[in-house]
Amino acid sequence: MELAACETDDGSQDERILSHLGTRNIVLVGMMGAGKTSIGRRLAQHLRLPFVDADSEIEKAANQTISDIFASYGEDHFREGERRVLARLLSDGPKVLATGGGAFMSEDTRRACAANGVTIWLKADAAVLFERVKKKSNRPLLHQDDPEGVLRRLIAERETFYAEADLTIMSRDGPHQALVTEVLERLECYLAQEQRP
């Protein structure tokens, strides 16, 4: 029903999305392993927008890996740098921006996202997330005893904040293109409804 209401405008879906988006960014939020980078790249390619991974930009700005930043300076230092980098990235658009898992916890970042973007929470079950991230070595928050328990605790702490995103889309195992198609359909509807008086 929601999608049918979005199919009344002339032009292609991409043109409608880009027209309504204007200079805002499409900001992907959610836990590590939710697919923000892989889906974000495909979404940006489809819409012919730049793609930016915030974690990569933080590493460039610091000239260190995120794991090294955590080890050398701690999480608080990392979060402050993350907030500054995201403020810069959000200040010009449009682009598709994948944020780090903890970025949306910052009230300043949530405000900047609301002012300069449309936020999409890629939500996934804990079991799916853990299966995706357990073999990766670049997740400093999971470098401790009981990483699955840590992941579940982080989900519980963060979901209230993620729920403030403009859209929530379930990230499931399966073809990436199917999820990109769903994101595009939901984004088109959201932007069309924004335009209504």
N, C-alpha and C positions, 0 to 999 in steps of 0.2 A: 504494500500500500504506500509506504513512504517513497519507494523508488518510482512508482508511477507518477507521483506528484512532481518528480524531478525531470520528467521527460518532455516537458512542454516547450522549452526554449529552442530556438534555432541554433544551428552550429553543432560542432562535435562536442563530445563530453570533455575532451581536453581543453577546447577553447572556452567552454563555460566555466570549467574549474579555474583556469588561469585568469579569466576576466574577473571573476568574483574574488579570487585570491588577492589580486592587485600586487602590492609590494610586500605582502605578508609572507612569512615562512610556513612551511608544513613541518611541524616539530613532532618527532616521534619520541615518546617516553615509555618507560617500563623497565622491568628487571633485566639484568644481564641474561643473555640467552633468549630473549623474547623475539629477536629477529630484527631489531631496529636498523642495524647496518645492512643486512642482506636485503630486507624489504625496502629500506630507504634508497639503496642504490638503484633497484629496479623501478621504483616509483619515480625517482628523479629522471632516469633514462626515458621512461614512458612519457613524462610530461616535458622533457627537454629542459629540465632545470638543473642547476648545479646541485651536487650532493656534497654535504660536509659532515664528517664524523667528528663530534666534539672531542672525543677522547684523543683522536689523532692530532687535533689542533692544540690540545693541552700539551701533548708530548712535544710537539714542534716548539711551542712557546717556551717550555721549560728545558728543552734539549735533554730530556730524560724520559724513560718509560714511566708509565703510571705506577708500576710495581716499585721502581726505584724512588719515585717521589714519596710513595707511602712509606717505604723503608727508611728513607733519609729524613723526612720531615713530618710524617704522620698524616692522618686523615684530615684533620682540621686545616692544615696548610693546603692540602690538595683541594679541598672543597672551596676554599677562598679563591684559589687560582681558577678552578672550574667556573665559579660564579662570574669572575671577570671575563674569561674567555667567552662564555655564553652571552654575556651582555653585548660584547663586541659582535659576535656572530649574528645575534638577533637584530642588530641595528640596521642591517641592510638585507633586502630580499628582493624578489622571492628566491627561495632555495628549499631543498629538503634537508633537514637537520636532524641527525640522530644524536640524542643526548646519552650521557652515561647513566647507569642505573640509579645513582643517588642524586643526580642533578636536580630533579623536580622537588626534592625535599626543601630546597631553599625558597623561602617566601619571595625574595627578590627575583629569583629566576622564574618563579611561577607568574609573577606580575609582568616581567619582561616578555614571557611567552604569550600571555594574554593580550598584551599591547601590540605585539609584533608578529603574531603567528596564530595558526590553528593547531591545536595540540591533539595528538592521537595516541592513546594508550594501547600499546600492543600487550595484551594480557595473556598469560599462559599459566597453566597449572604448575605447581611446584615440581611434580615428577618429570614433566616435560622439560622444564628449565634445567633441572639438575642433570638430566641425561645429556643435554646439550653442552653444559659447561664443565662437567666433572673432569674431563680430560685436558682442559686448557690450563696453561700455567700462568696466564696473564690476568688472573682474578684475585688480587691481593686480599680481598675480604674473605675469601674462601681458604686461605692458606693457614688453616688451623684445624684442631680436632673437630670431628663431626661437621664437615662442610655442608652436608645436606640439612642438618639442624640449623646451621647459621643461615643458609639460604631461606629456609622456612620462616625464621625469625625476621629476616630482612623484608620478606614479602609482607608479613603481618604489620611491620612498622610502616611500610611505604604505601600500601594499597589505598589508604585514606587519601593520600596526596595525589596518587595517580588518578584516582576517581574524579579529581577536579578537571581532568582533561576534557576537551570539547567532545571527543568521540572515544569510545572503547570498542576495540576489535579483538576478538580471540585469535591468538597466534597458535595454530595447530600444526602438527606434522603433516606434510603433504607438499604438493607443488607450490613453489613460491608464487607463481603467476596467479594462482587461484586467490591467494591472499591479497596480492596487488590489485586484482580486479575488484575484490570486496572493498578495499580501502578507497579506490577511485569512486565506486558507486556511493559509498557512505559519505565521502567527502563532497561529492557533487550535491547530494541531498542537503547536507548541512549548510553548504554555501548558498544554495538556492533559497533555503528557508530564512537565512540571514537577510536576504534581499527583500523579503515580504514585509509590508507595513504592519 
